[in-house]
Amino acid sequence: MLLAGSLQPVFRGSVDASLGSPKTLESVPSRHRSRVQQQQSLSGQRFGASPGSSRGSVKMATSTTDRQATPVPVAVPADAAAQQAEPANISYTPEWQALLEHRKEIEKTHLRDLLRKEDRSDALFHEYGGIVADFSRQRVTMKTIELLTQLANKAKLQEKIAGMFEGKHLNGTEDRAVLHVALRARRDQKIVVEGKDVVPEVWEVLDKIKGFSEKVRSGEWKGATGKAIKDVVAIGIGGSFLGPLFVHTALRTDQAAAHEAGGRQLRFLANVDPVDVARALNGLSQETTMVIVVSKTFTTAETMLNARTVRTWLVSELGPESVAKHMVAVSTNLKLVKEFGIDAENAFGFWDWVGGRYSVCSAVGVLPLALQYGWPVVERFLKGANDMDEHFRTAKFEENIPVWLGLTSVWNVSFLGYAARAILPYCQALSKLAPHIQQVSMESNGKGVDLSGRRLPFESGEIDFGEPGTNGQHSFYQLIHQGRVIPCEFIGTVKSQQSVYLKGEVVSNHDELMCNFFAQADALANGKTPVELRAENVPDHLIPHKTFTGNRPSVSILMPDLTAFSVGQLLAMYEHRVAVQGFIWGINSFDQWGVELGKVLAAKVRTNMNSARTVHRRIKQSDGFNHSTTRLLNRYLDGKTQLLYPEPADVFPCDLIESDVCRPPTSYT
């Protein structure tokens, strides 16, 4: 599969702008110079190297803050001179340096002035498949767009996108293809990995899910006591939880999906905290409940402990034979699935080229969603994701929404120095979008080295957070209006899933919500000046407090509605946004080594915890912990009702919680 023709600079127009990176002390604002001088004086101490040493020299590169990029020293490989023909990092290229210089121009502009240029606004207004993405409130000019396009060319963005769809091993540290797009490929598409078309395999699993979900939903599949299955609990963590939960939450109030889900419940169990188990099972009957255990290796510690706990809950009421009728698995380890008691025929597989955070469209998400909403709804969701995949793969860059979401983010993070991003859906059904994208983005691009293992000489990745509007307005909008500069992504819908228009009201409930959607973006961009405040007779002593600097960037994304199809589009759009960022930064957005160390250390704590609570002893520093951790562990153990574990028994979570208010789970509300 090939992308449309070669990439050319786009958005011809006037040059207004840009914020250059302070590469010399003279270009650094005076308020930052003492800090820069201190960093420069410490640079040799930090890296223990001097010019010409065999360990490499020290070069200044930009590290960003929320307001102003300031130089920090980074080690340059001693053989950097030998790499001039092919720079070790994108930041050493003329295209990157041009954007750093261009930043000086942007520093002289304000969004309230840029927004008066209608031609610019029109050029930054993109639409595809009913979705509108308005980039006019980004701190960019036509020159910025041209320079970002040149950077994308230099980073070979087009080739990398094509390579992803062609099954190339873009995940170099694990030597794997990156093919979540294959999970929603049409039957007539062809995606080859190592000489083999994987689309038929994908559809083999999807067809199996379709048949299984139809048997369960029709009542043909019976539980151990002969009753039909009505409720589903999906056990998984991370990508096995956040993505499916996002889609489920988005579809719960869609009229078509809600109709198909009538009388059914879908719940998720992720946290190993027994309170989460109790809440997930609250009010459910073992006779009508099916449990899905989602773990590729069937060894994930939290997931498997939760699975054993819920299995105990089932067996205590229905007997050991019930496991085969009430538990299924999404896993590739059929041996462990069978040992657990689950029929291997009821295991749904996926592939090593699917990363957990990108697995919503695999059996990880499709199986629980199909059981809840039926195959036709899920199929529309997959078609929506595939639709955005094709847009991303084939659209010219000047029309490509995921590409410009990614490129403007690179501009904000690495050149303007904005370390965070707020995801602000003005749609309550998208309340779980931010937590899911938080994982997709931060686990993918929270990296400190490039593809070759060299330390990055610039900041990458974003701190992602968000809350539906207007809830967020009464929470953290104070900071984004008058505190730190945090680029925002506003997401709204033309049609609401639930329409309410009360007699006597000026506008409908949804219109009231969307009035805020439109107003907040302009408030961040334009701000409010002291002159405007004085014209309103605001007392002088309040003017500094009521002044809004404005010039705070955002993107407005307007969707026609929120259906299974458009939810699929939205998911894929954000997945590809993250990929574009990683492709430009030259990092591996598809591994996650950063999550491993904590797991290793937790195993060590687990071993000592068992020892302390089975032989009645306190933790000692000789156990290998530092003084602080030793104290904390002993404080934790001292707070237990009894240090020694009681005689092992199959108990339900409430029995493990020592509290005067602990009650059976059926009383939780």
PyMOL commands that set and color helices and strands:
alter all, ss='L'
color gray80, all
select helices_A, chain A and resi 25-27+30-47+80-83+90-92+94-106+111-114+118-123+142-154+157-165+180-184+199-218+238-240+242-251+255-260+274-281+286-288+301-318+320-326+334-340+344-346+356-358+363-373+375-394+397-399+401-415+428-430+433-445+472-474+477-482+509-526+530-535+540-546+564-585+593-615+621-623+627-638+653-656+665-667
alter helices_A, ss='H'
color red, helices_A
select strands_A, chain A and resi 57-63+70-76+125-128+131-134+192-193+196-197+231-235+265-269+289-294+327-330+347-348+420-425+463-466+488-493+554-559
alter strands_A, ss='S'
color yellow, strands_A
deselect
rebuild
show_as cartoon
